[in-house]
Amino acid sequence: MDEKDIFILRKLYENKYISGEELASSLNISRMAINKRIKSLKALGYKIESARKKGYELSDKDIIRIWEIKDYIQSSNLFKEFIYLDEVDSTNTYVKQNQQHLKSSTVVYAERQTQGRGRLSRRWVDLEKGIKISILLKLLLLDLEKIVPLTLFTGLVINRVLRKYGVNSFIKWSNDIYLNGKKVCGILCELSGEVEGFGSIIIGIGINVNAKSIPDEIKDIATSLKAETSKDFDRTELIIDILKEFEKEIPNFEKYGFSHFRDEYKSFCINLGKEILVNGQKMLCMDIGENGELVCEKDGKIVEISSGEVTIRF
């Protein structure tokens, strides 16, 4: 999708109807070229109808308003670039493969992921009208030790924003957001490469937003914001609000680490006080440590967990 396509989408979004003649005149291209671009946008999944003597109509306006996100990125002191992809195997994979050519603090969004991934290489089921983004941060290798709890920080940021929207969400250590006992968001942070003293951290975020129904294969463990609240969410505003909150708090994370956010994280962490399974071993989750580790009791001994497969026994 190029700038002309984005311009057409913007005009369709902002108007009830807009004629092909007006679009052609604004872009200084032919009506035939406009018709070709409209067909291309429809092939990408945009619901565009045409009516005689009225023009084109965007009948489903639940779209990502690329121009608004780009406007925010231009005004941001942290983020440098926004890349919109109609379809990709995985936004994290895309960033990893192209990181040498991308600026630090680039944000990549994809409307569809064909091979989305979660932790332990699990497949992320791509629901319609969700949010799939990856953030690239390039850091000095000496700073990478601060990255271990970055997943927890990102989860806290997202949970904070969702609650501002009236969503009664909670955090499941280490990388999930839960709503009514089911997963609504997953986070995947990956370290990648070393170039002249620098390393990269790629933060992948997947949120189930406006999907009306959940596939049978995951309906017992996953849900969407719309399915649980019966409300439609503005995905563009949600993305911008998450990026703004991330930008506002990342200086505190870089300066103080996870401990600065520990109390807030604990107040929303559903692991605490629960019997959990860590890599199949039964433990009691007692606390969250200064660096984000789980503090558990097993057979009368204190065990600290920094990584692993954690299941809550509700």
C-alpha positions in Angstrom: 0.0 0.0 0.0 1.5 3.3 -1.1 0.7 6.9 -0.2 -1.9 7.2 -2.8 -3.8 4.2 -1.4 -3.5 5.7 2.1 -4.9 9.0 0.7 -7.9 7.2 -0.8 -8.6 5.3 2.4 -8.5 8.5 4.4 -11.0 10.2 2.1 -13.2 7.2 2.2 -13.0 7.2 6.0 -13.7 10.9 6.3 -16.7 11.1 3.9 -19.9 9.2 3.6 -19.5 9.1 -0.2 -16.7 10.4 -2.4 -16.7 10.4 -6.2 -14.0 8.9 -8.4 -13.7 12.2 -10.1 -12.9 14.0 -6.9 -10.3 11.3 -5.9 -8.8 11.4 -9.4 -8.5 15.2 -9.4 -7.0 15.3 -5.9 -4.3 12.8 -6.8 -3.8 14.0 -10.4 -4.4 10.5 -11.9 -7.1 9.1 -14.2 -10.5 7.7 -13.2 -9.2 4.3 -14.5 -6.3 4.4 -12.1 -8.7 5.2 -9.2 -10.9 2.3 -10.2 -7.8 0.0 -10.2 -6.7 1.2 -6.8 -10.2 0.7 -5.4 -10.3 -2.9 -6.7 -6.8 -3.5 -5.1 -8.0 -2.1 -1.7 -11.1 -4.3 -1.9 -8.9 -7.3 -2.6 -7.0 -6.5 0.6 -10.3 -6.8 2.6 -11.5 -3.2 2.7 -15.3 -3.1 2.4 -15.8 -0.5 -0.3 -19.1 -0.1 -2.1 -20.1 2.1 -5.0 -23.4 3.9 -5.7 -24.6 5.6 -8.8 -24.3 9.4 -8.7 -22.9 9.2 -5.2 -19.5 7.6 -5.5 -17.6 5.2 -3.3 -18.4 4.3 0.3 -16.3 2.6 3.0 -19.1 0.5 4.6 -16.9 -0.9 7.4 -14.9 1.9 9.0 -13.1 -0.4 11.5 -9.8 0.2 9.8 -6.3 1.2 11.0 -6.0 4.9 10.3 -2.4 4.8 9.1 -2.2 8.6 8.7 -3.1 9.2 12.4 -0.4 6.8 13.6 2.1 8.4 11.3 1.2 11.8 12.6 1.8 10.6 16.2 5.1 9.0 15.2 6.3 12.2 13.7 5.6 14.1 17.0 7.1 11.3 19.2 10.4 11.8 21.0 10.9 8.0 21.0 9.4 6.4 18.0 11.0 7.0 14.6 9.0 5.2 11.9 5.7 3.4 11.3 5.5 0.6 8.8 2.1 -0.8 7.8 1.9 -4.2 6.2 -1.3 -5.7 4.7 0.0 -9.3 5.4 3.1 -10.8 6.7 4.2 -14.2 8.2 5.1 -12.5 11.5 5.8 -8.9 12.5 8.6 -10.1 14.7 10.1 -12.1 11.9 9.8 -9.2 9.5 11.7 -6.9 12.0 14.3 -9.5 12.6 15.0 -10.0 8.9 15.1 -6.3 8.2 16.5 -4.8 11.3 19.8 -3.7 9.7 17.8 -1.3 7.5 15.3 -0.2 10.2 15.8 2.7 12.6 15.7 2.0 16.3 12.2 2.6 17.8 10.5 1.5 14.5 6.9 0.2 14.9 5.6 -2.4 12.5 1.9 -3.2 12.1 0.3 -6.0 10.1 -3.4 -6.4 9.4 -2.9 -10.2 8.9 -0.2 -12.6 10.2 0.0 -16.0 8.6 2.6 -17.5 11.0 2.2 -15.5 14.2 4.2 -16.9 17.1 3.9 -16.9 20.8 6.3 -18.2 23.5 8.0 -21.6 23.0 7.2 -21.3 19.2 3.5 -21.7 19.8 1.2 -20.6 16.9 -0.7 -17.3 17.5 -4.2 -17.7 16.1 -4.8 -14.5 14.0 -8.3 -13.2 14.7 -9.9 -10.6 12.5 -9.9 -6.9 13.6 -7.1 -7.4 16.1 -3.8 -5.6 16.7 -0.5 -7.1 15.7 2.5 -4.9 16.2 6.3 -5.2 16.8 8.6 -2.6 18.2 12.3 -2.6 17.5 14.7 -1.2 20.1 18.4 -1.1 19.4 20.5 -0.9 22.6 24.1 -1.1 23.8 24.9 -4.6 24.7 25.7 -3.5 28.2 22.1 -2.5 28.6 20.6 -5.8 27.5 20.6 -7.1 31.0 17.7 -4.7 31.7 15.7 -6.4 29.0 14.8 -9.6 30.9 11.8 -7.9 32.6 10.8 -5.8 29.5 8.0 -8.2 28.8 6.6 -7.5 32.2 6.9 -3.8 31.7 5.1 -4.0 28.3 2.3 -6.1 29.8 1.9 -3.5 32.5 1.6 -0.7 30.0 -1.0 -2.5 28.0 -3.0 -3.5 31.0 -2.9 0.1 32.2 -4.3 1.3 28.9 -7.0 -1.3 28.7 -8.2 -0.4 32.2 -8.4 3.3 31.1 -10.8 2.0 28.5 -12.9 0.4 31.2 -11.7 -3.2 30.6 -11.3 -5.3 33.8 -8.1 -6.9 32.6 -5.3 -8.6 34.6 -1.8 -9.8 34.0 -0.6 -13.4 33.9 3.1 -13.7 34.4 5.0 -13.3 32.3 3.6 -12.4 28.9 -0.2 -12.5 28.8 -3.2 -10.2 29.6 -6.3 -12.0 30.8 -10.0 -10.9 30.7 -12.6 -12.9 32.5 -10.2 -15.9 32.9 -9.2 -16.0 29.2 -6.2 -14.7 27.2 -6.9 -11.5 25.3 -3.3 -10.3 24.7 0.1 -12.0 24.2 3.6 -10.5 24.3 6.7 -12.0 22.8 10.1 -10.2 23.4 13.1 -11.5 21.4 16.8 -10.6 21.5 18.4 -10.5 18.1 21.9 -10.0 16.8 24.9 -8.0 17.7 26.3 -5.3 15.5 29.3 -3.1 16.6 28.4 -3.2 20.3 24.6 -3.0 19.7 21.9 -5.6 20.2 18.2 -5.5 19.3 15.1 -6.3 21.3 12.0 -7.0 19.3 8.7 -6.6 21.3 5.8 -8.4 19.6 2.3 -7.5 20.8 -0.9 -9.3 19.7 -4.3 -8.2 21.1 -7.7 -9.7 20.2 -9.8 -6.6 19.8 -13.0 -6.6 17.7 -13.4 -10.2 16.7 -17.0 -11.2 17.3 -16.5 -14.9 17.6 -13.6 -17.1 18.7 -12.6 -20.3 16.9 -13.6 -23.5 18.6 -9.9 -24.6 18.9 -9.1 -21.7 21.3 -12.5 -20.5 22.7 -11.9 -22.2 26.1 -8.6 -20.3 26.6 -8.8 -17.1 24.5 -11.2 -14.3 23.9 -11.5 -10.8 22.5 -12.3 -7.4 24.0 -15.5 -7.2 22.0 -16.6 -10.8 22.8 -16.3 -10.0 26.6 -17.6 -6.4 26.7 -20.0 -6.3 23.7 -18.4 -3.0 22.8 -16.5 -2.0 19.7 -13.0 -0.5 20.3 -11.2 2.0 18.1 -8.1 0.1 17.2 -6.2 3.1 16.0 -6.7 5.0 19.2 -5.8 1.9 21.2 -2.5 1.5 19.3 -1.6 5.2 19.8 -2.5 5.1 23.5 -0.3 2.1 24.1 2.6 3.7 22.2 2.1 6.9 24.2 2.1 5.1 27.5 5.2 3.1 26.5 7.0 6.3 25.5 6.0 8.0 28.7 7.2 5.2 31.0 10.2 3.7 29.2 12.6 6.4 30.7 11.6 5.2 34.2 12.1 1.6 33.1 15.6 2.4 31.7 16.6 4.4 34.8 15.1 2.3 37.6 14.3 -1.1 36.0 11.2 -3.2 36.8 11.3 -2.4 40.5 9.8 1.0 39.8 6.6 -0.7 38.5 6.7 -3.8 40.8 3.8 -2.7 43.2 1.5 -1.9 40.3 2.4 -5.1 38.6 1.7 -7.1 41.7 -1.7 -5.5 42.1 -2.9 -6.9 38.8 -0.9 -10.2 38.6 -3.3 -13.2 38.8 -0.4 -15.6 39.7 0.0 -14.3 43.2 -1.3 -16.6 45.9 -2.2 -19.3 43.4 -1.0 -22.8 43.0 0.9 -22.9 39.7 2.8 -25.4 37.6 6.2 -24.4 36.4 7.5 -26.7 33.7 5.1 -29.3 35.2 6.2 -28.8 38.8 3.6 -27.8 41.4 4.5 -24.6 43.4 2.8 -21.8 45.3 3.3 -18.4 43.9 4.1 -16.0 46.8 5.6 -12.8 45.4 7.1 -11.0 42.4 10.8 -10.1 42.9 12.6 -6.8 42.3 13.6 -7.9 38.8 10.3 -9.5 37.9 11.0 -13.0 38.9 8.3 -15.2 40.4 9.0 -16.1 44.1 7.5 -19.5 44.8 7.4 -22.1 47.5 8.1 -25.7 46.7 8.4 -28.4 49.3 9.0 -25.8 52.0 11.8 -24.1 50.1 11.8 -20.7 48.3 12.4 -20.9 44.5 12.8 -18.0 42.2 11.6 -18.4 38.6 12.9 -16.1 35.9 11.7 -18.1 32.9 9.7 -21.2 32.1 6.3 -22.5 31.2 3.8 -21.3 33.9 0.3 -22.6 34.3 -2.2 -21.4 36.9 -4.3 -23.9 38.6 -7.6 -21.9 39.1 
